[in-house]
Amino acid sequence: MRKNIVAGNWKMNKTLQEGVDLAKELQTALNGKKVNCDVIVCTPFIHLTAVNALLDPTIVKLGAQNCADKGSGAYTGEVSAAMVASTGAQYVILGHSERRAYYGETNAILKEKLKQALENKLTPIFCIGEVLAEREAGKQNSVVKTQIEDSLFELSAEDFGKIILAYEPVWAIGTGKTATSEQAQEMHAYIRQTIAGKYGASVANETSILYGGSANAGNAGELFANPDVDGGLIGGASLKVDTFLPIVEAF
């Protein structure tokens, strides 16, 4: 059975103390609640050690937002997967559309980041998705298929089974636009079909595929009701407990 997951991506928000306070507040809000999904917070690098010290991983799990494509060395400002793992984090977001667009991360670079993450026993939350021009041109399927094939399809079936995918319609991130429930289901089903073509139906059916495009308390229930949508990668709504908790409770 694949897992339902709601992961919060804090992006470049919250000072260290603000992040610690938010993590405490979230854990308190969830403590004793029966939720039908795994809850993950992906914090800035500087928060990881402090937040890990206060989280109970049976309630809230911890992830980073990126890692380097190299193991160590003279790469000023970079943070390796081994460093991330040493903080106690269990997950790492890779391939987010902002990393691809602003920092030139290619499928080839992301292939190396995946390798580093898996070698250090981190669970990648690997992001894929099309921009507005690609959606309007009807190219969304071919774009997403290429992203999957070029970064993931050299992995063994065993290693592929360790990955969480997150579909981000880039045109719906931070814009207030959201893919319709039907659009989300259609793409998630296509992604699962693409995985099945390479690794077989069993691996495809066990892969969690999250939706990451302006999900909120108002639309989460409808999105998550789709058979191929296994949760959400949540941006802005994860920065406050009162907007994040209803998304978790949508399961």
Protein Blocks (a to p, Z undefined) as FASTA:
>chain_A
ZZddddddekjghifklmmmmmmmmmmmmgopacfbdcdddddfklmmmmmmmpcfklbc
cddfbdcfbfbdjdehiacfklmmmnopabdcehiaklmmmnopafklmmmmmmmmmmno
pacdddedddfklmmnopmmmmmmmmmmmmmmmpcfklmmmpccddddfklgonlpacdf
klmmmmmmmmmmmmmmmnojklmmmpccdddehiafklmmmmmmpmklgbdcdfklmmpf
klmmmmmmmZZ
